[in-house]
Amino acid sequence: MRSWRPTSLNGRILRNVAVGVLLAGACHAAAAFALYRVGSDWLVHNGLVGQAEDIAERARFDAAGRVYATLDAHMQWGYDAYFQHLRYRVVDAEGRVLLASDGDLHPLHREGGAFEARRDRFHIARDGESMQAVTVPARIEGRAVWIQAARSDRFLALAEEAILPVVVESTLLAGGFALALFASVVWWSVRRAMRPVREASATALAIGPRNTAARVASQGLPSEIAPLVSSVNDALGRLEAGYRAQQRFLANAAHELKTPLALLRARIDLDGKPGCAATLREVDGMARIVGQLLHLAEAADPATYRRAPIVWHRLALQARASVAPLADAKRIAIDIESVEDAHDLRGDASALLAAVRNLLENAIRHSSHGDRVVLRIDGRQLLVRDRGNGLSVEARARMFERFWRADRNGDGAGLGLAIVHEVVEAHGGQVDARNRDDGPGAEVRIVLPGYSPR
C-alpha cells in the first residue's frame, strides 16, 4: 500500500504536522496509561498523606486539653456517610487516641502488630474491609502528634469506577478540541506563509514570449525558496537575451534582404531577356517571404504595438482593398457581412490589418476560380470563410506553426497564419479554425477581448 504523498508543499507540511500531533497524542495517552498503572500506588499514598494533612490543619486543643477538628461541611459529610470506608485518628506519642472519626479509641496498626510511632504506610483489615492507612507526624498548636488516615480499597475502586470514565471522556473531548484548534491554526499559518509562494507561482505562470521582461518577485518569500526564485529570474534573463537576439537577427536579416531583392528585380526587369518572367516570379516570392519575416518579427515584439480604439468594419474594408488584385486574378468575390460591430475594441490597427489580410490571402489561395469568400463581423469576432477543400486533422493542429504548409508544392512559405497567431495572441485574443458546418470549406475566427472605454 502506497503512502499518501501530497504534491503541494502545503499538503506536505500539514501531513507532517498531523502525523506529529497524532504521535504526540499517542505518546501522551501511553504515558498517562503507564502512569495510572505504574503510579497508582504512589497516587494512593499521596492521597492518604493529603487526607492526614487536612486533618492536622483543622485540629485544635480545647481548654480541657481535648482535641477537636473543625471540618467543613463536605469533609464532615464524607466521614459521616462513609464511616466504614474513610477514617482518621489523632494519636499522641504514647499511642493514645485523642480523636477518632468513628469513635474508636484504638490506633490503627498492622495485622498482629501494635501502633508504631513513626511515618509509615500499611494495610489493615477492619470489619471485613480491606483498607490502606498511613501514619504521618504533625504538630497541633506546638504539640507533637501523629495523624492516621485510612481509606478502604472498595472506596477507592468505587471512586475510580465513577471518576475515571469522566476523566477519560473529558480528556478526550479537551484533547480533540485542542487538536482541532491546533490544526486550524497550523493550516491558517501555513496558508499565510505560503501566500507569497502562490503569488510568485501566478507571476511565473504568466511569463511568456509576450512579456519576457517580467520577473518573479522574491519579497516575502521563505528563505528556503528565495534562492530558487533568484535562479529562475537569472534563467529568465538569459532566455530573454537569447529571444531578443533571435528576434533582432530575424528582423535585421529580413530588412537587409529587402534592398538587394529590389535591386535584383529591377535589373532583371530592365534586361528584358526571354524567360525572365519566371525569374521575376521567384524574386517576388522571395521578397514576399522576406516581408513576412519582417512582419513576423514585428508581430512577436509587443514593444512595436501602438494600441488605439479600432473598428472591425474599417479594417475589413482596408484588407479587402489590399488583396483585390489577388482576388480579381481568380475572379473571387469578397463579401463583408456585418451583424454587429463591437465598440469596445482596442489594438494596433496596422498589425490587425496585416492579420486580416493574411487570412483573406489564405482563403483566396484555397478557393477555386469564381468562388466567394465571406468576411463576417459579429461583435468582437471576425470570421473568414471560404469554399475550399476544408482542413485535415493535421492542418487544424499545425496550421498556425511557423513554416508549416499543407501544400508542400505551393508558393507560400507557411508564415501568413503564423503572423495571424502572433498578432492575435499579442492582443490577448484567440484564433481558431474549423471546417464549415454548412458545406465545404474552412472558417477561421478571431476573437479579441473588450475594454471599458473611459
C-alpha positions in Angstrom: 0.0 0.0 0.0 1.5 3.3 -1.1 1.7 6.1 1.5 -0.1 9.3 0.9 2.2 11.8 -0.7 0.7 15.2 -1.3 2.1 17.1 -4.3 1.8 20.6 -2.7 4.1 22.0 -0.1 1.0 23.0 1.9 -0.2 19.4 1.9 3.2 18.0 2.9 3.6 20.4 5.8 0.1 19.7 7.1 0.6 16.0 6.7 3.8 16.1 8.7 2.2 18.3 11.4 -0.8 15.9 11.6 1.5 12.9 12.0 3.5 14.7 14.7 0.4 15.7 16.6 -1.1 12.1 16.4 2.2 10.7 17.6 2.4 13.2 20.4 -1.2 12.3 21.4 -0.5 8.6 21.3 2.7 9.1 23.4 0.7 11.2 25.9 -2.1 8.5 26.1 0.5 5.8 26.6 2.3 7.8 29.3 -0.9 8.5 31.1 -1.9 4.8 31.0 1.6 3.8 32.2 1.4 6.4 35.0 -2.0 5.2 36.0 -0.9 1.5 36.1 2.6 2.0 37.5 1.9 5.1 39.6 -1.4 4.1 41.1 0.2 3.1 44.4 2.1 6.4 44.6 -1.2 8.2 43.9 -2.9 6.3 46.7 -0.1 7.1 49.1 -0.2 10.8 48.3 -3.9 10.9 48.7 -3.7 9.4 52.1 -1.0 11.8 53.2 -3.1 14.7 51.9 -6.1 13.4 53.8 -4.0 13.3 57.0 -2.6 16.8 56.5 -6.1 18.2 56.0 -7.0 16.8 59.5 -3.8 18.2 61.0 -4.6 21.7 59.7 -8.1 21.7 61.2 -7.3 20.0 64.6 -7.1 22.1 67.8 -6.9 21.7 71.6 -9.8 23.0 73.7 -9.4 24.4 77.2 -9.6 21.0 78.8 -6.8 19.6 76.6 -9.1 17.6 74.4 -8.6 17.6 70.6 -11.3 18.5 68.2 -11.3 19.1 64.4 -13.3 21.7 62.7 -14.1 20.1 59.3 -16.0 21.9 56.5 -19.4 20.5 55.6 -18.2 18.4 52.6 -15.4 16.7 54.6 -17.7 16.1 57.6 -20.3 14.6 55.3 -17.8 12.3 53.7 -16.6 10.9 57.1 -20.2 10.6 58.4 -21.6 9.0 55.2 -18.6 6.7 54.5 -17.5 6.0 58.1 -16.7 2.4 57.1 -14.5 3.5 54.2 -12.9 6.7 55.4 -11.3 7.0 58.8 -8.8 9.1 60.7 -7.1 9.1 64.1 -5.2 11.7 66.1 -2.7 9.8 68.3 -0.2 11.1 70.8 3.4 9.9 71.2 2.3 7.2 73.7 -0.2 5.7 71.3 -3.3 7.1 72.9 -6.1 8.1 70.5 -7.0 11.7 71.1 -9.6 12.0 68.3 -11.2 9.4 66.0 -13.7 9.9 63.2 -15.6 6.7 64.1 -15.3 7.0 67.9 -12.9 4.0 68.1 -10.1 4.9 70.5 -7.8 2.2 69.2 -5.0 3.4 66.9 -4.6 1.8 63.5 -1.8 -0.7 63.1 -0.8 -3.7 61.0 -2.5 -7.1 61.5 -1.0 -8.8 64.5 1.1 -5.8 65.4 0.8 -2.6 67.5 0.9 1.1 66.9 4.3 2.3 65.8 5.1 6.0 66.4 6.8 6.5 63.0 5.9 7.6 59.5 4.5 4.5 57.9 2.1 3.1 55.4 0.4 -0.2 55.9 -2.5 -2.4 55.1 -5.3 -3.3 57.6 -8.5 -5.2 57.7 -11.3 -3.8 59.8 -14.9 -5.1 59.9 -14.3 -7.1 56.8 -13.0 -4.2 54.9 -9.5 -4.1 53.4 -8.0 -0.7 53.9 -4.9 1.3 53.2 -3.6 3.5 56.0 -0.7 6.0 56.7 0.8 7.4 59.9 2.4 10.8 59.5 3.8 13.2 62.1 2.1 16.6 62.7 2.0 19.4 65.3 -1.2 20.8 66.7 -0.6 24.2 68.5 3.0 23.2 69.0 2.4 19.8 70.4 3.7 16.7 68.5 1.1 14.2 67.5 0.6 11.5 64.9 -2.2 11.7 62.3 -3.5 8.4 60.8 -5.8 8.3 57.7 -7.3 5.3 56.1 -9.4 4.5 53.0 -11.0 1.2 52.1 -9.9 -0.5 48.9 -13.6 -0.7 47.9 -14.0 3.0 48.3 -11.0 3.5 46.0 -12.4 1.1 43.4 -15.8 2.8 43.5 -14.3 6.2 43.2 -12.1 5.0 40.3 -15.1 3.5 38.6 -17.1 6.7 38.9 -14.5 9.2 38.2 -12.2 7.5 35.7 -14.7 7.5 32.8 -15.5 11.2 33.3 -11.8 12.0 33.4 -11.2 10.0 30.2 -14.1 11.5 28.3 -13.2 15.0 29.4 -9.6 14.4 28.4 -10.7 13.1 25.0 -13.0 16.0 24.4 -10.5 18.6 25.5 -7.7 16.8 23.6 -9.9 16.6 20.4 -10.9 20.3 20.7 -7.2 21.3 21.3 -6.1 19.1 18.3 -8.8 20.7 16.0 -7.8 24.2 17.2 -4.1 23.4 16.7 -4.8 22.0 13.2 -6.8 25.1 12.3 -4.1 27.4 13.5 -1.4 25.4 11.7 -3.5 25.3 8.4 -4.1 29.1 8.6 -0.4 29.8 9.4 0.8 27.6 6.5 -1.6 29.2 4.1 -0.5 32.6 5.2 3.2 31.7 5.0 2.7 30.2 1.5 0.8 33.2 0.1 4.0 34.8 -1.4 4.8 31.4 -3.0 1.4 31.2 -4.6 1.7 34.8 -5.9 5.2 34.0 -7.3 3.8 30.9 -9.0 1.0 33.0 -10.6 3.6 35.5 -11.8 5.8 32.8 -13.2 2.8 31.2 -15.0 2.0 34.5 -16.8 5.5 34.9 -18.2 5.8 34.1 -21.8 7.2 35.4 -25.1 4.9 38.4 -24.9 6.4 39.6 -21.5 9.9 38.3 -21.4 11.0 41.2 -19.2 8.7 40.1 -16.3 10.4 38.6 -13.3 9.1 36.7 -10.2 9.1 38.9 -7.1 11.1 37.5 -4.2 9.9 39.8 -1.5 8.2 38.0 1.4 9.3 34.5 0.2 10.6 32.0 2.7 14.4 31.9 2.8 14.4 28.3 1.6 12.6 29.3 -1.6 14.1 32.7 -2.3 17.4 31.2 -3.9 15.3 29.1 -6.3 13.3 32.2 -7.4 16.5 34.1 -7.8 17.9 31.3 -10.0 14.7 31.3 -12.0 14.9 35.0 -12.6 18.5 34.7 -13.7 17.5 32.0 -16.2 14.6 34.2 -17.4 17.1 37.0 -18.0 19.3 34.7 -20.1 16.3 33.4 -22.1 15.1 37.0 -22.7 18.5 38.0 -24.0 18.5 35.0 -26.3 15.0 35.6 -27.5 15.6 39.2 -28.2 18.8 38.4 -30.1 16.9 35.9 -32.2 14.2 38.5 -32.9 16.7 41.2 -33.8 18.5 38.7 -36.1 15.3 37.8 -37.9 14.3 41.5 -38.3 17.8 42.6 -39.4 18.2 39.8 -41.8 14.7 40.4 -43.4 15.4 44.2 -43.5 18.8 43.7 -45.1 17.4 41.4 -47.8 14.7 43.8 -48.9 17.1 46.2 -50.8 19.2 43.5 -52.7 16.0 41.8 -53.8 14.5 45.1 -55.0 17.7 45.8 -57.0 17.8 42.3 -58.4 14.2 42.6 -59.6 14.9 45.9 -61.2 17.9 44.5 -63.1 16.0 41.5 -64.3 13.1 43.7 -65.4 15.5 46.1 -67.3 17.3 43.3 -69.0 14.1 42.0 -70.5 15.7 38.8 -71.6 13.4 35.9 -72.6 12.3 33.7 -69.7 12.8 36.5 -67.2 9.1 36.3 -66.2 9.7 33.1 -64.2 12.8 34.6 -62.6 10.7 37.6 -61.6 8.1 35.4 -60.0 10.8 33.7 -58.0 12.2 37.0 -56.9 8.7 38.3 -56.0 8.2 35.1 -54.0 11.4 35.7 -52.1 10.5 39.3 -51.5 7.2 38.3 -50.1 8.8 35.8 -47.7 11.3 38.5 -46.6 8.4 40.8 -46.0 6.5 38.2 -44.0 9.6 37.5 -41.9 9.8 41.2 -41.1 6.1 41.2 -40.2 6.6 38.1 -38.1 9.5 39.7 -36.1 7.4 42.8 -35.5 4.3 40.8 -34.5 6.3 38.9 -32.0 7.6 42.0 -30.3 5.0 43.7 -28.1 7.1 46.9 -27.9 6.2 47.6 -31.6 2.4 47.8 -31.0 0.6 51.1 -30.8 -2.8 50.5 -29.3 -5.8 52.6 -30.0 -9.6 52.1 -30.5 -10.3 50.1 -33.6 -13.3 49.2 -35.7 -13.6 45.8 -37.4 -15.5 47.0 -40.4 -12.9 49.7 -41.3 -10.1 47.1 -41.1 -12.2 44.7 -43.2 -12.6 47.2 -46.0 -8.9 48.1 -46.0 -7.9 44.4 -46.0 -10.3 43.6 -48.9 -8.8 46.5 -50.9 -5.3 45.3 -50.3 -6.0 41.8 -51.6 -8.2 43.0 -54.5 -5.6 42.2 -57.2 -5.1 38.7 -56.0 -8.9 38.1 -55.7 -9.5 39.7 -59.2 -6.9 37.3 -60.7 -9.1 34.4 -59.7 -12.4 36.2 -60.1 -13.2 35.7 -56.4 -15.7 37.9 -54.7 -15.0 39.0 -51.1 -18.3 39.8 -49.3 -18.3 41.7 -45.9 -21.2 40.7 -43.6 -21.5 42.9 -40.5 -24.0 41.6 -38.0 -22.8 43.8 -35.2 -19.6 45.7 -34.8 -18.1 46.0 -31.3 -17.3 49.4 -29.9 -15.0 48.3 -27.1 -12.1 47.0 -29.1 -8.5 48.3 -28.8 -5.4 47.3 -30.6 -2.7 48.0 -33.2 -4.6 48.8 -36.4 -1.7 48.0 -38.7 -0.9 44.7 -37.1 -4.5 43.6 -37.1 -4.9 44.8 -40.7 -1.9 42.5 -41.6 -3.6 39.6 -39.8 -6.9 40.0 -41.6 -5.1 40.5 -45.0 -3.2 37.2 -44.4 -6.5 35.4 -43.6 -8.0 36.7 -46.8 -5.0 35.7 -48.9 -5.1 32.3 -47.4 -8.8 31.9 -48.2 -8.3 33.1 -51.8 -5.3 30.7 -52.3 -7.5 27.8 -51.2 -10.6 28.8 -53.2 -11.4 27.9 -56.8 -11.9 30.4 -59.7 -15.2 32.2 -59.4 -15.7 31.3 -55.8 -16.8 33.5 -52.9 -15.1 34.4 -49.7 -17.1 35.8 -46.8 -15.7 38.1 -44.1 -18.2 38.2 -41.3 -18.2 40.6 -38.3 -20.1 39.7 -35.2 -19.3 41.7 -32.1 -15.7 41.1 -31.1 -15.5 38.2 -33.6 -14.2 38.4 -37.2 -14.6 35.3 -39.3 -13.2 34.5 -42.8 -15.0 31.7 -44.6 -14.0 30.0 -47.9 -15.4 27.2 -50.1 -12.2 25.3 -50.5 -11.5 21.6 -49.6 -11.6 22.2 -45.8 -9.0 21.3 -43.2 -7.5 18.0 -42.4 -6.8 16.9 -38.9 -3.1 17.7 -39.2 -3.9 21.1 -40.7 -6.1 22.0 -37.8 -3.4 21.1 -35.3 -0.4 22.7 -37.1 -1.7 25.4 -39.4 -0.6 28.3 -37.1 3.0 26.9 -36.8 5.8 28.8 -38.5 6.9 27.5 -41.9 4.2 24.7 -41.9 2.5 24.2 -45.2 -0.3 21.9 -46.1 0.7 22.0 -49.8 4.5 21.5 -50.0 4.4 22.4 -53.7 2.7 25.7 -53.2 4.2 29.1 -53.4 3.6 30.0 -49.8 6.3 29.9 -47.0 4.0 28.9 -44.2 4.3 32.3 -42.4 1.0 34.0 -43.0 -1.1 32.2 -40.4 1.8 32.3 -38.0 1.7 36.1 -38.3 -2.0 36.0 -37.6 -1.5 33.8 -34.5 1.3 36.1 -33.1 -0.8 39.3 -33.7 -4.0 37.9 -32.1 -2.1 36.5 -29.1 -0.3 39.8 -28.6 -3.7 41.4 -28.3 -4.9 38.9 -25.7 -7.3 37.3 -28.1 -7.9 33.9 -29.6 -7.7 32.5 -33.1 -9.0 29.1 -34.2 -10.0 27.3 -37.3 -12.5 24.6 -38.2 -14.4 23.2 -41.2 -17.7 24.8 -42.1 -20.9 23.2 -40.9 -23.0 24.5 -43.9 -20.9 22.9 -46.7 -17.3 22.5 -47.9 -14.7 25.0 -46.9 -13.0 26.3 -43.8 -13.7 29.0 -41.3 -11.0 30.9 -39.3 -12.2 33.0 -36.4 -10.5 35.9 -34.5 -11.9 36.9 -31.1 -10.5 40.0 -29.4 -11.1 41.0 -25.7 -13.0 44.1 -25.0 -12.1 47.0 -22.7 -14.0 49.6 -20.8 -13.9 53.0 -22.5 -13.2 55.9 -20.2 
